[in-house]
Amino acid sequence: MSWPWFGPISNNMVNEFGFTLDQVNWLGNIMAIVYIPAALGVPILVSRYGIRRCCDIAAVALLISAWIRYAGTAESLSTQHSYALVIIGQLFAAIAQPIYQVLGPKYSETWFDLKGRTTATMIVAIANPIGGAVGQLVSPLVGDTRQSILVLGILSTAVTPFIFLVGSVPPTPPTYAGSKPSPPLKSLLYAMLGLKTSPDAHMTPRERFDFVIVILIFGALAGGANSFAILTAQIMEPVGYTSDQSGFLGACLLLTGIVAAIVSAPLFDRVFTHHLAITSKILVPIVGAAWLSLIWAVKPHNLDGLFAIMTIIGVCSVTMLPVGLELGCELTRNANASSALLWVSCNLLGVVFVLAEGALRAGPDANPPFNMRRTLIFNGAIIMTCAASVLLLCGKQVRKERDEERLQGLQIQSTH
């Protein structure tokens, strides 16, 4: 929620606080930059302290972020001091967010069997888009910018008690994969480079190639969506849309995607159990084409068309979140490390997108002034190019096959 919160109110923050648009963009960029080392550290924390203790650390960081950020809204502060406190608050939020996101596939592997694993991964994965949707909707509607940041602090504080519902491990592992600790991040990096590692961590050349494709696509789709959430108002307002309409468009992308993910994830668990790669080959090119179409769709008096495109992007992109995370686990048999690398790619490319697209903003003499048409061209071209690589994906679900073989063996033993 902390990342896209400022997207719809970016111009308001410029007017009320005296920040520049680039400074407002850096409220999102700082989260993406800090996210990268934080996410890579999560597998180490989990192996040493367990799932529950990691969640406790994230909850404390979230509370600190909420109220340091709000302290920066004091009217007695100078512009520089106000910005310093707000961006420090964002830094602490950037510590909390990767812990919960990276833990998702490991938590589902630890607690859920083959009929619920993808659904559990989906629930954790879409928590971030749900927060983003709430942020896109609420941030421009709750008053001025100071009131908006206060509401963000209250919401962040209200959710932290739910941490007491999280357990470390179940009494009995639900699957063979769930009974084994994830190998360290180092072993996955060795496996991807073709170096010697443990037999459980070994990856064939085909698996290494597939995982690189998954990283590339996951990073492009999620990073593109994140950058769009940050820049929504800056893209839409120069062509005549209000901050409220910008927020509604961003929320439309996320909310329609959330509904699609909720509907589709149980199907992957119980019906299309071995069809993650085929699903990717269908949905990913559609997403790429939809992002590309924004080059021509972002124009005055085309709100209906924009809502339609946001719906297509949302339905296909958010559905792909749990699919991509589960494919990473299937290819690597390392839920912690694969999830960390996927989310790192998302945030790394998100920073690249925001910085490049901010630099592509037109000047005051353009028609219309400060339009971001070149941003849309860059965004669409990069995402479409990355999306095309999905046609090379094989995506064999090795982890699921091993779990099914072990389950069948146990069932045969129980009948004798």
C-alpha positions as CSV (number, residue, x, y, z in Angstrom):
1,M,0.0,0.0,0.0
2,S,2.8,2.4,0.8
3,W,4.3,2.2,-2.7
4,P,1.4,3.3,-4.9
5,W,-0.3,5.5,-2.3
6,F,1.4,8.7,-3.6
7,G,0.8,8.0,-7.3
8,P,-2.7,9.6,-7.6
9,I,-1.8,12.5,-5.3
10,S,1.7,13.2,-6.7
11,N,0.6,16.6,-8.1
12,N,-1.1,17.5,-4.9
13,M,2.1,16.8,-2.9
14,V,4.0,19.1,-5.2
15,N,1.5,21.9,-4.5
16,E,1.1,21.3,-0.7
17,F,4.6,20.3,0.3
18,G,6.8,22.0,-2.3
19,F,8.3,18.7,-3.5
20,T,9.2,18.2,-7.1
21,L,7.6,15.4,-9.2
22,D,10.9,13.6,-9.3
23,Q,11.1,13.7,-5.5
24,V,7.6,12.2,-5.2
25,N,8.6,9.5,-7.7
26,W,11.5,8.7,-5.4
27,L,9.1,7.9,-2.6
28,G,8.3,4.8,-4.7
29,N,11.9,4.3,-5.9
30,I,13.4,4.2,-2.5
31,M,11.1,1.3,-1.6
32,A,12.2,-0.6,-4.7
33,I,15.9,0.0,-4.1
34,V,15.8,-1.0,-0.4
35,Y,13.5,-3.9,-1.3
36,I,16.3,-5.6,-3.3
37,P,18.8,-6.3,-0.5
38,A,15.9,-6.8,1.9
39,A,14.4,-9.5,-0.3
40,L,17.7,-11.3,-0.8
41,G,18.1,-11.4,3.0
42,V,14.7,-13.0,3.6
43,P,15.8,-16.6,2.8
44,I,18.7,-16.2,5.3
45,L,16.3,-14.9,8.0
46,V,13.8,-17.7,7.5
47,S,16.4,-20.4,7.7
48,R,17.7,-18.9,11.0
49,Y,14.6,-17.6,12.8
50,G,11.6,-19.2,11.0
51,I,8.5,-17.8,9.4
52,R,6.9,-16.3,12.5
53,R,9.9,-14.4,13.7
54,C,10.4,-12.9,10.2
55,C,6.8,-11.7,10.2
56,D,7.3,-10.0,13.6
57,I,10.3,-8.1,12.3
58,A,8.2,-6.9,9.3
59,A,5.3,-5.8,11.6
60,V,7.6,-3.6,13.7
61,A,9.1,-2.0,10.6
62,L,5.6,-1.3,9.3
63,L,4.6,0.5,12.5
64,I,7.8,2.6,12.5
65,S,7.3,3.5,8.9
66,A,3.7,4.7,9.4
67,W,4.4,7.2,12.1
68,I,7.8,8.5,10.9
69,R,6.1,9.3,7.6
70,Y,3.3,11.1,9.3
71,A,5.7,13.1,11.4
72,G,7.0,14.5,8.1
73,T,3.6,16.2,7.5
74,A,4.1,18.7,10.3
75,E,3.5,22.2,8.9
76,S,6.3,23.7,11.0
77,L,8.9,21.6,9.1
78,S,10.8,23.0,6.1
79,T,10.4,21.3,2.7
80,Q,13.7,19.5,3.1
81,H,13.0,18.2,6.6
82,S,9.5,17.1,5.7
83,Y,10.8,15.2,2.7
84,A,13.5,13.6,4.7
85,L,11.0,12.1,7.3
86,V,8.6,11.0,4.6
87,I,11.3,9.1,2.6
88,I,12.7,7.6,5.8
89,G,9.2,6.3,6.6
90,Q,9.1,4.8,3.1
91,L,12.5,3.1,3.8
92,F,11.1,1.2,6.8
93,A,8.1,0.2,4.7
94,A,10.5,-1.2,2.2
95,I,11.9,-3.5,4.8
96,A,8.5,-4.8,5.8
97,Q,7.1,-5.4,2.3
98,P,9.6,-7.9,0.9
99,I,9.4,-10.1,4.0
100,Y,5.7,-10.8,3.5
101,Q,5.9,-11.1,-0.2
102,V,9.0,-13.4,-0.4
103,L,7.6,-15.6,2.4
104,G,4.4,-16.4,0.4
105,P,5.4,-19.4,-1.6
106,K,7.4,-20.9,1.3
107,Y,4.4,-20.4,3.7
108,S,2.1,-22.1,1.2
109,E,4.6,-25.0,0.7
110,T,5.0,-25.4,4.4
111,W,1.3,-25.4,5.4
112,F,-0.8,-26.5,2.3
113,D,-1.1,-29.7,0.3
114,L,-1.3,-30.1,-3.5
115,K,-5.0,-29.1,-3.5
116,G,-4.4,-25.7,-1.8
117,R,-0.8,-24.7,-2.5
118,T,-1.4,-22.4,-5.5
119,T,-4.5,-20.8,-3.8
120,A,-2.4,-20.1,-0.7
121,T,0.3,-18.5,-2.8
122,M,-2.3,-16.5,-4.6
123,I,-3.8,-15.1,-1.4
124,V,-0.4,-13.9,-0.2
125,A,0.6,-12.6,-3.7
126,I,-2.6,-10.6,-4.2
127,A,-2.3,-9.0,-0.8
128,N,0.1,-6.5,-2.3
129,P,-2.3,-5.6,-5.2
130,I,-5.2,-5.3,-2.7
131,G,-3.1,-2.8,-0.8
132,G,-2.3,-1.1,-4.0
133,A,-5.9,-0.9,-5.0
134,V,-6.9,0.5,-1.6
135,G,-4.1,3.0,-1.9
136,Q,-5.1,4.1,-5.4
137,L,-8.8,4.5,-4.3
138,V,-8.4,6.0,-0.9
139,S,-5.4,8.3,-1.2
140,P,-7.1,11.0,-3.3
141,L,-10.5,10.8,-1.5
142,V,-9.7,11.4,2.2
143,G,-9.0,15.1,2.2
144,D,-5.7,16.9,1.7
145,T,-2.3,15.2,1.4
146,R,-1.6,15.4,5.2
147,Q,-4.9,13.7,6.0
148,S,-4.1,11.1,3.3
149,I,-0.8,10.3,4.9
150,L,-2.5,10.0,8.4
151,V,-5.0,7.6,7.0
152,L,-2.1,5.5,5.6
153,G,-0.6,5.4,9.1
154,I,-3.8,4.4,10.7
155,L,-4.4,1.5,8.2
156,S,-0.8,0.3,8.6
157,T,-1.2,0.2,12.4
158,A,-4.6,-1.5,12.2
159,V,-3.3,-4.6,10.3
160,T,-0.3,-5.4,12.4
161,P,-2.2,-7.4,15.2
162,F,-3.0,-10.0,12.5
163,I,0.6,-11.2,12.9
164,F,-0.4,-13.2,15.9
165,L,-2.3,-15.5,13.6
166,V,0.8,-16.7,11.8
167,G,2.4,-20.0,12.8
168,S,5.9,-21.3,11.9
169,V,5.3,-24.9,11.0
170,P,2.4,-27.4,11.1
171,P,2.5,-30.5,13.3
172,T,2.6,-32.7,10.1
173,P,4.1,-31.6,6.8
174,P,1.4,-31.6,4.1
175,T,3.7,-32.7,1.2
176,Y,7.2,-34.0,0.6
177,A,8.4,-30.5,-0.4
178,G,6.9,-29.1,2.7
179,S,8.9,-31.5,4.9
180,K,12.2,-30.2,3.6
181,P,13.9,-26.9,4.3
182,S,14.5,-24.7,1.3
183,P,18.1,-24.7,0.1
184,P,20.0,-21.4,0.7
185,L,20.0,-18.7,-1.9
186,K,23.7,-19.5,-2.7
187,S,22.8,-23.0,-3.9
188,L,20.2,-21.6,-6.3
189,L,22.7,-19.1,-7.7
190,Y,25.2,-22.0,-8.1
191,A,22.6,-24.1,-9.8
192,M,21.6,-21.3,-12.3
193,L,25.3,-20.9,-13.2
194,G,25.7,-24.7,-13.7
195,L,28.1,-25.0,-10.8
196,K,28.3,-28.0,-8.5
197,T,25.6,-28.0,-5.8
198,S,23.5,-30.5,-3.8
199,P,21.4,-33.1,-5.8
200,D,18.2,-31.5,-4.5
201,A,19.2,-28.1,-5.8
202,H,20.5,-29.2,-9.2
203,M,18.8,-27.7,-12.2
204,T,19.0,-29.0,-15.8
205,P,19.9,-26.5,-18.6
206,R,16.3,-26.5,-19.6
207,E,15.2,-25.5,-16.1
208,R,17.8,-22.8,-15.9
209,F,16.7,-21.3,-19.2
210,D,13.0,-21.5,-18.2
211,F,13.7,-19.8,-14.9
212,V,15.5,-16.9,-16.6
213,I,12.4,-16.5,-18.8
214,V,10.1,-16.5,-15.8
215,I,12.3,-13.9,-14.0
216,L,12.3,-11.7,-17.1
217,I,8.6,-11.8,-17.6
218,F,7.7,-11.5,-13.9
219,G,10.0,-8.5,-13.6
220,A,8.6,-6.8,-16.7
221,L,4.9,-7.3,-15.9
222,A,5.0,-6.6,-12.2
223,G,7.6,-3.8,-12.5
224,G,5.6,-2.2,-15.3
225,A,2.4,-2.3,-13.3
226,N,4.2,-0.8,-10.2
227,S,5.7,2.0,-12.2
228,F,2.3,2.8,-13.8
229,A,0.8,3.0,-10.3
230,I,3.4,5.5,-9.3
231,L,3.1,7.6,-12.5
232,T,-0.7,7.3,-13.0
233,A,-1.6,10.9,-12.3
234,Q,1.4,12.2,-14.2
235,I,0.4,10.2,-17.3
236,M,-3.3,10.9,-17.1
237,E,-3.6,14.5,-15.9
238,P,-1.8,16.2,-18.8
239,V,-4.5,14.8,-21.2
240,G,-7.4,16.0,-19.1
241,Y,-8.2,13.4,-16.5
242,T,-8.5,14.3,-12.8
243,S,-6.6,12.7,-9.9
244,D,-9.7,10.9,-8.9
245,Q,-10.1,9.4,-12.3
246,S,-6.4,8.4,-12.3
247,G,-6.9,6.7,-9.0
248,F,-9.9,4.8,-10.3
249,L,-8.0,3.6,-13.4
250,G,-5.2,2.2,-11.2
251,A,-7.7,0.6,-8.8
252,C,-9.6,-0.9,-11.8
253,L,-6.4,-2.7,-12.9
254,L,-5.8,-4.1,-9.5
255,L,-9.4,-4.9,-8.4
256,T,-10.3,-6.8,-11.6
257,G,-7.1,-8.7,-11.4
258,I,-7.7,-9.6,-7.7
259,V,-11.2,-11.1,-8.7
260,A,-9.6,-13.0,-11.5
261,A,-6.9,-14.4,-9.3
262,I,-9.3,-15.5,-6.6
263,V,-11.4,-17.4,-9.3
264,S,-8.5,-18.9,-11.1
265,A,-6.1,-20.1,-8.4
266,P,-8.4,-22.9,-7.1
267,L,-8.7,-24.1,-10.7
268,F,-4.9,-24.5,-10.9
269,D,-4.9,-26.5,-7.7
270,R,-7.8,-28.9,-8.7
271,V,-8.4,-28.8,-12.4
272,F,-5.5,-27.4,-14.5
273,T,-2.9,-28.8,-12.1
274,H,-0.2,-29.2,-14.8
275,H,-1.0,-26.2,-17.0
276,L,0.9,-23.3,-15.5
277,A,3.2,-22.9,-18.6
278,I,0.3,-23.2,-21.0
279,T,-1.6,-20.5,-19.1
280,S,1.4,-18.3,-19.3
281,K,1.7,-18.7,-23.0
282,I,-2.0,-17.5,-23.4
283,L,-2.2,-14.7,-20.9
284,V,1.3,-13.0,-21.1
285,P,1.0,-12.0,-24.8
286,I,-2.4,-10.5,-24.1
287,V,-1.0,-8.4,-21.3
288,G,1.9,-7.2,-23.6
289,A,-0.5,-6.2,-26.3
290,A,-2.7,-4.3,-23.8
291,W,0.2,-2.3,-22.4
292,L,1.3,-1.5,-26.0
293,S,-2.3,-0.3,-26.8
294,L,-2.0,2.5,-24.2
295,I,0.2,4.4,-26.6
296,W,-2.9,5.2,-28.6
297,A,-5.5,4.9,-25.8
298,V,-4.3,7.6,-23.5
299,K,-6.0,10.6,-25.0
300,P,-8.8,13.0,-24.0
301,H,-12.3,11.7,-23.7
302,N,-11.4,8.0,-23.8
303,L,-12.2,7.0,-20.2
304,D,-14.3,4.0,-21.2
305,G,-11.6,2.6,-23.4
306,L,-9.0,3.1,-20.7
307,F,-11.1,1.2,-18.2
308,A,-11.5,-1.6,-20.6
309,I,-7.7,-1.8,-21.1
310,M,-7.0,-1.6,-17.4
311,T,-9.5,-4.5,-16.9
312,I,-7.6,-6.7,-19.5
313,I,-4.2,-5.9,-17.9
314,G,-5.5,-6.5,-14.4
315,V,-7.2,-9.8,-15.2
316,C,-4.2,-11.3,-17.0
317,S,-1.4,-9.8,-14.9
318,V,-2.6,-10.4,-11.4
319,T,-3.7,-14.0,-12.4
320,M,-0.1,-14.5,-13.5
321,L,1.3,-13.5,-10.1
322,P,0.8,-16.8,-8.3
323,V,1.4,-18.7,-11.5
324,G,4.8,-17.1,-11.9
325,L,5.7,-17.7,-8.2
326,E,4.6,-21.3,-8.4
327,L,6.5,-21.9,-11.6
328,G,9.6,-20.5,-10.0
329,C,9.2,-23.0,-7.1
330,E,8.5,-25.9,-9.6
331,L,11.6,-25.2,-11.7
332,T,14.0,-24.6,-8.7
333,R,12.5,-26.6,-5.8
334,N,13.6,-23.7,-3.7
335,A,10.5,-21.6,-2.6
336,N,12.4,-19.0,-0.6
337,A,15.2,-18.2,-3.0
338,S,13.1,-18.4,-6.2
339,S,10.5,-16.0,-4.7
340,A,13.2,-13.6,-3.6
341,L,14.8,-13.5,-7.1
342,L,11.4,-13.0,-8.8
343,W,10.4,-10.1,-6.5
344,V,13.9,-8.6,-6.8
345,S,13.5,-8.6,-10.6
346,C,10.1,-6.9,-10.2
347,N,11.5,-4.1,-8.1
348,L,14.7,-3.7,-10.0
349,L,12.9,-3.2,-13.3
350,G,10.3,-1.0,-11.5
351,V,13.1,1.4,-10.6
352,V,14.4,1.4,-14.1
353,F,10.9,2.0,-15.5
354,V,10.2,4.9,-13.2
355,L,13.6,6.6,-13.7
356,A,13.5,6.2,-17.5
357,E,9.8,7.2,-17.8
358,G,10.3,10.2,-15.6
359,A,13.1,11.3,-17.9
360,L,10.9,10.8,-21.0
361,R,8.3,13.3,-19.7
362,A,7.7,16.1,-22.3
363,G,8.5,19.7,-21.5
364,P,6.2,22.7,-20.8
365,D,6.2,23.6,-24.5
366,A,4.8,20.3,-25.7
367,N,1.2,19.7,-26.7
368,P,-0.2,19.0,-24.1
369,P,2.5,20.3,-21.7
370,F,4.3,17.7,-19.7
371,N,2.6,14.8,-21.5
372,M,4.1,11.3,-21.2
373,R,3.5,9.8,-24.5
374,R,7.1,8.7,-24.9
375,T,6.8,7.0,-21.5
376,L,3.9,4.9,-22.8
377,I,5.9,4.0,-25.9
378,F,8.9,2.9,-23.7
379,N,6.6,1.0,-21.3
380,G,4.7,-0.8,-24.0
381,A,7.7,-1.7,-26.1
382,I,9.7,-3.2,-23.2
383,I,6.8,-5.2,-21.8
384,M,5.8,-6.5,-25.2
385,T,9.3,-7.6,-26.0
386,C,9.7,-9.4,-22.7
387,A,6.2,-11.0,-23.1
388,A,7.2,-12.5,-26.4
389,S,9.8,-14.7,-24.7
390,V,7.1,-16.7,-23.0
391,L,6.7,-18.6,-26.3
392,L,10.1,-20.3,-25.5
393,L,8.9,-21.5,-22.1
394,C,8.6,-25.2,-21.3
395,G,7.9,-25.0,-17.6
396,K,7.9,-28.6,-16.4
397,Q,6.4,-28.8,-12.9
398,V,9.1,-31.0,-11.3
399,R,8.2,-30.2,-7.7
400,K,4.6,-31.2,-8.2
401,E,5.6,-34.4,-9.9
402,R,7.9,-35.4,-7.0
403,D,5.2,-34.6,-4.5
404,E,2.6,-36.7,-6.4
405,E,5.1,-39.6,-6.7
406,R,5.7,-39.5,-2.9
407,L,2.0,-39.3,-2.2
408,Q,1.2,-42.3,-4.4
409,G,4.0,-44.3,-2.7
410,L,2.5,-43.5,0.7
411,Q,-1.0,-44.5,-0.5
412,I,0.3,-47.8,-1.8
413,Q,2.1,-48.5,1.4
414,S,-1.1,-47.8,3.4
415,T,-3.1,-50.3,1.4
416,H,-0.7,-53.2,2.3
